[in-house]
Amino acid sequence: MNYKTLLYTLIAVTLIACNQKSDESENIKKLLEKESATWRAGDGKGHAECWHIQPYSRILVSTADGHTFDIPAIAMTNTDPKSMGNGGYAINTNYKMNITGNNAWVSHDEVSTAKNGKRSYSHEIRLVEKIKGEWKLVGQSIHVYKSER
C-alpha cells in the first residue's frame, strides 16, 4: 500500500470512529433528557423504560442541607406517579462522559425548575449501559448544591 492510500485510510477510520462516539454521546444525552422529562411529567412507564436495574444498581442523593439518601434502585422502574415530579422542567449542561464499549459514565449539571418557578441545582453522575442495543440507566448519584428560597 502506498503512503497516500494508508494516510487516507487512517483519516477515514479516525473520522468514522469519532462520528460513532458522537452518535453514542447524543443517544446518551437523549436518554438522560427523556428520564428527566418523564420524571417531571409523572410518566411512570416512560421513566421505567429509561432504566435497567442490575444487581449493582444504586441511587445516591445528597441534599443541599446535608442529608443523604440511598434510594432502592427498583424505585426507578416501579414508581408511583404521585411520588414523582409534579411538572416543571430541567436543563442539563456541562456534559462530560466516558464511553467504553457498552458502558459509560456521564456527569452533568442540572437546573430543575418546578411548576411554581422554584429552581434547584445539582451535579449528577449517571452510569449507563447498552442493553439490547439501547442505552439504559443503571445507577446515579445526585448532589444538590444550592436552591433558591
N, C-alpha and C positions, 0 to 999 in steps of 0.2 A: 504494500500500500504506500502510495507516495505521501509526502508530508502534508500537502494541502487537503487531501482526502481525509487523512487522520485528524487534522485540525478541525475540519467541518463536522466530522462525526462527533468529536468530543464536544464541540459547541452545541450541536443538536441534542445530544444526550443530556447535557447540563441544562439546557432550556426546558426540555421535557420534564426532567426531574424537579426543577424549580416550579414549573407550572402545576405539576401534580401536588406538590406540597401546598401551593397556594390554594388549589381547589379544596384540599382537605381542610386547611385552616378556615376557609369560608364555610364549609359544611359544618365544622365545629361551632363557629360563631352563630350560624343559623339555629343549631340545636340549642345553644345557650339562650338565645333570644326567645326561642319558642318556649323553653322551660320557664323563663321569667314571665312571659305574657300569659301562659296558661295558668300559672300560679295566681296571678293577679285577677284573672277572669273567673277563677273558681272552677276551671275546667279540669276536673279530676282525671278524666280519661285521657285528655291531651297531655296533661302533665305526666301521667304514668308512662305514656309512650316515649318520653324523653329519658327514662331510666331503665337500667338493667341491674337489679340487685345481685351482688356477688357475696360470697361468704365473708369477704374482707371489706365490704362497703361500709362507709362511715360518714356521718353528717355531724360536723362540729360547728358550733356557733358561739361566738363571743359577742357580748353586747357592749355598748358604749359605757354602761355603768359598772362594768367589771364582772358580770355574770357569764357563766359558760353553760352550754347545753350540749349533751351528746344525744342526738335525736336518733331513734331507731330508723335505719335506712328504709325499712319496709313502709314507713310513713310516707315516703315519696311516691309509692305506687298504690297505696291503699289509703287515700286521703279523703277525708270528709270535706266536701266543698265549704262547709260552714267554718272550718278551721283554716281555710286557705286565704289568700289575699282578697281584699274587698275593693277591687277596682284600682285605678291608677295605672302607672306605667313605670318602666325602668329604662335607663340608658346605660349601656355598658361601654367603657372606653379603656384605653391603655392595655389592650390585649397583648399578652406575651405567652408563647406556647412552645412546647417541645413535642413533636410528633415523631414517634419511633414505631414503625410498622403499624400495628393495630391498637397502640396505646398512645395516650397523650396526656399531658398536664397543661392546664391553662390557668393563667392568673389574669385578673382584670379588676377594674374599679367599677362600682355600680352606684348610680344615684337613683334612688327609688322615690317616686312622687305618689303619695297616697291620693285618694279621691278628694280629700279635703285640702290638698295642696301641701301638706307637710312632707318634708323631704328627709330621707335618711341616706347615709353614706357608708359604703363598705368596700373592703378589699376582699376579693374572693379567689380561692384556689379550687379549681374543678379537675376531677380526674375522669377521663373518658376512655372508652374502649370501643372498637369497631366490632359490633355483634351482627353476624349475618349480613355484612356489608353496610351497616348503618352505625353511625356514631351514637353512643348512649352514655349518659352519665352513670358513673359507678360510685362516686363519692365527692364530697365537697367540704370546704372549710370557709366559713363566712365570718369576717371580723368587722363589726360595725364600729366605726371610729368617731362618729360625730352625728348629731341630729339637731335639726332646728327646733326651737321651742316656740 
